[in-house]
Amino acid sequence: MVDTKAWRAEVRAWLEANCPASMRLPITPEEMVWGGSQLRFGSEDQRLWFERMRERGWFAPDWPSAYGGGGLSAKQARIVEEEMLALGCRQPQFNLGVWMLGPVLLEVGTEAQKQQHLIPMMQGRVRWCQGFSEPNAGSDLASLRTAAVLDGQGHFVVNGSKIWTSYGDQGDWMYALVRTDPSANKQAGISFLLIDMKTPGITVKPIELISGKSSFCEVFFDNVRVPADQLVGQLHDGWTVAKKLLQHERSAMSKFSEGAAPSHDALAVALPYLYDQAGALREPVWRDRLAALLMDSHAFTLTHQRVKQEAMAGLPIQGPASIMKLVQTEQEVAKYELLTQLMGLRGLSWEGDAFSADEHAISRLLLLSKTYIISGGSSEIQLNIIAKRVLGLPG
Ligand SMILES: Cc1cc2nc3c(=O)[nH]c(=O)nc-3n(C[C@H](O)[C@H](O)[C@H](O)COP(=O)(O)OP(=O)(O)OC[C@H]3O[C@@H](n4cnc5c(N)ncnc54)[C@H](O)[C@@H]3O)c2cc1C
């Protein structure tokens, strides 16, 4: 039985002693430390915080220590998360591997796959990218056509292309969905493969967006040979594995308000705009809208905590993960829409440090928030899942 009070005190003392003050300030996209072969630190504090958390295994506190995790129980790990949140500690490493692939490998990976992949991602040496979407397979993901054929010599030969691969140009490895049985029903002929991005035959092409910047890439596969032991789960049963992974992706996205992504404190930004210089309320309607937003956000936090308790108790969370992802990402959009309206022309300003903590960041984060309601399955798709799987409505 865990003495939660003593554990909480121990965690807090450790975090206070080891998390540098600058690592407790709200994070900006430029300050996110992505693990991988191109690992870079922007400051000594970032490096210290990364290394200290890595040594403790607290990139994933509840993973077994044999795979680089903290070896904690779900309850102990939750306390670590809560204390990090209370002290405003940043996530020390951002890595799709740790958030999404790792939990899936722990559940269905072979021992060899766990040994090969979990420890490097936990040490921040390997960055993962996600190869799911294709030009005609986004929401309707099961229509994907990238083909993988077993060559009889212990390899899959992969041909096709992926699109919207976030940071595909910086990924060391990709977890991908490929079609292994073209004659089977859509979902039935898909497999889940782990692909080394250095394999001959892979071409990565960044997609330039209207802003001139992009994290998106197209990835092309031309007779790419992938060892058969990089198949996760059963052949042709990748859809089952993908559903598990998407559940982790949606859970990760529902933690955005807990510091997992750059975000503003709505109240702190709004307050100077609500009152005039004499301290009088400018317009009651803004206060009402802000109060409603903060209440929604608080209600979400409480519901999120309840869902986490249910997950810890081993209850299925696939439906709740969709609800949490939908509500959290839509709330981020609502927050930034309200802030830009409240700030008037200043809310539209674009100059200055991109994503800095000042008001220049607001319009950019408004645009960023709009991407959250598409990635990981759009809001409409989450609504469909909730209607079908949670409410049991007919298709
Ligand atoms: C920031 C960002 C990062 C991403 N990163 C990755 C990545 O790393 N790897 C990866 O594989 N993919 C990635 N994606 C792609 C993402 O998964 C897809 O954009 C998403 O699944 C939607 O697919 P689509 O763009 O093809 O739109 P479509 O599927 O064409 O949808 C267009 C519109 O139609 C609506 N719609 C579609 N079907 C239905 C339906 N049945 N009912 C109601 N409405 C429907 C959608 O909600 C949407 O509004 C990323 C996307 C974004 C925005």
The ligand as a Tripos MOL2 file, in Angstrom:
@<TRIPOS>MOLECULE
LIG
   53    58     1     0     0
SMALL
NO_CHARGES

@<TRIPOS>ATOM
      1 C1         -1.2100   19.5570  -36.9890 C.3       1 LIG1
      2 C2         -1.4370   18.2410  -37.6840 C.ar      1 LIG1
      3 C3         -0.5140   17.2350  -37.5280 C.ar      1 LIG1
      4 C4         -0.6910   16.0050  -38.1760 C.ar      1 LIG1
      5 N1          0.2810   15.0620  -38.0370 N.ar      1 LIG1
      6 C5          0.1170   13.8660  -38.6500 C.ar      1 LIG1
      7 C6          1.1410   12.8660  -38.5310 C.ar      1 LIG1
      8 O1          2.1900   13.0870  -37.9100 O.2       1 LIG1
      9 N2          0.9460   11.6870  -39.1530 N.ar      1 LIG1
     10 C7         -0.1860   11.4070  -39.8510 C.ar      1 LIG1
     11 O2         -0.3020   10.2890  -40.3240 O.2       1 LIG1
     12 N3         -1.1560   12.3430  -40.0180 N.ar      1 LIG1
     13 C8         -1.0380   13.5670  -39.4360 C.ar      1 LIG1
     14 N4         -1.9940   14.5410  -39.5950 N.ar      1 LIG1
     15 C9         -3.1190   14.2780  -40.4840 C.3       1 LIG1
     16 C10        -4.4550   14.1010  -39.7710 C.3       1 LIG1
     17 O3         -4.5250   12.8550  -39.1340 O.3       1 LIG1
     18 C11        -5.5490   14.2780  -40.8130 C.3       1 LIG1
     19 O4         -5.4580   15.6120  -41.2860 O.3       1 LIG1
     20 C12        -6.9250   14.0520  -40.2370 C.3       1 LIG1
     21 O5         -7.1130   12.7020  -39.9010 O.3       1 LIG1
     22 C13        -8.0110   14.4840  -41.2250 C.3       1 LIG1
     23 O6         -7.8160   13.8800  -42.4720 O.3       1 LIG1
     24 P1         -7.7600   14.7540  -43.8170 P.3       1 LIG1
     25 O7         -6.8460   15.8890  -43.6040 O.co2     1 LIG1
     26 O8         -7.5060   13.8290  -44.9290 O.co2     1 LIG1
     27 O9         -9.2280   15.3930  -43.9330 O.3       1 LIG1
     28 P2        -10.5240   14.6540  -44.4790 P.3       1 LIG1
     29 O10       -10.6000   13.2870  -43.9280 O.co2     1 LIG1
     30 O11       -10.5660   14.8160  -45.9470 O.co2     1 LIG1
     31 O12       -11.6550   15.5220  -43.8080 O.3       1 LIG1
     32 C14       -12.0620   16.7980  -44.3110 C.3       1 LIG1
     33 C15       -13.2290   17.2970  -43.4660 C.3       1 LIG1
     34 O13       -14.3400   16.3910  -43.5880 O.3       1 LIG1
     35 C16       -14.7730   15.9580  -42.3060 C.3       1 LIG1
     36 N5        -15.1820   14.5460  -42.3810 N.ar      1 LIG1
     37 C17       -14.5110   13.5560  -42.9960 C.ar      1 LIG1
     38 N6        -15.1570   12.3810  -42.8340 N.ar      1 LIG1
     39 C18       -16.2730   12.6560  -42.1000 C.ar      1 LIG1
     40 C19       -17.3440   11.8530  -41.5860 C.ar      1 LIG1
     41 N7        -17.4040   10.5350  -41.8080 N.pl3     1 LIG1
     42 N8        -18.2960   12.4710  -40.8620 N.ar      1 LIG1
     43 C20       -18.2540   13.8180  -40.6230 C.ar      1 LIG1
     44 N9        -17.2610   14.6270  -41.0900 N.ar      1 LIG1
     45 C21       -16.2920   14.0450  -41.8110 C.ar      1 LIG1
     46 C22       -13.5550   16.1110  -41.4040 C.3       1 LIG1
     47 O14       -13.9400   16.2840  -40.0530 O.3       1 LIG1
     48 C23       -12.9160   17.3550  -41.9740 C.3       1 LIG1
     49 O15       -13.5230   18.5090  -41.4290 O.3       1 LIG1
     50 C24        -1.8450   15.7800  -38.9740 C.ar      1 LIG1
     51 C25        -2.7950   16.7980  -39.1180 C.ar      1 LIG1
     52 C26        -2.6010   18.0260  -38.4990 C.ar      1 LIG1
     53 C27        -3.6160   19.1060  -38.6900 C.3       1 LIG1
@<TRIPOS>BOND
     1     1     2 1
     2     2     3 ar
     3     2    52 ar
     4     3     4 ar
     5     4     5 ar
     6     4    50 ar
     7     5     6 ar
     8     6     7 ar
     9     6    13 1
    10     7     8 2
    11     7     9 ar
    12     9    10 ar
    13    10    11 2
    14    10    12 ar
    15    12    13 ar
    16    13    14 ar
    17    14    15 1
    18    14    50 ar
    19    15    16 1
    20    16    17 1
    21    16    18 1
    22    18    19 1
    23    18    20 1
    24    20    21 1
    25    20    22 1
    26    22    23 1
    27    23    24 1
    28    24    25 2
    29    24    26 1
    30    24    27 1
    31    27    28 1
    32    28    29 2
    33    28    30 1
    34    28    31 1
    35    31    32 1
    36    32    33 1
    37    33    34 1
    38    33    48 1
    39    34    35 1
    40    35    36 1
    41    35    46 1
    42    36    37 ar
    43    36    45 ar
    44    37    38 ar
    45    38    39 ar
    46    39    40 ar
    47    39    45 ar
    48    40    41 1
    49    40    42 ar
    50    42    43 ar
    51    43    44 ar
    52    44    45 ar
    53    46    47 1
    54    46    48 1
    55    48    49 1
    56    50    51 ar
    57    51    52 ar
    58    52    53 1
@<TRIPOS>SUBSTRUCTURE
     1 LIG1         1 GROUP 0 **** ****
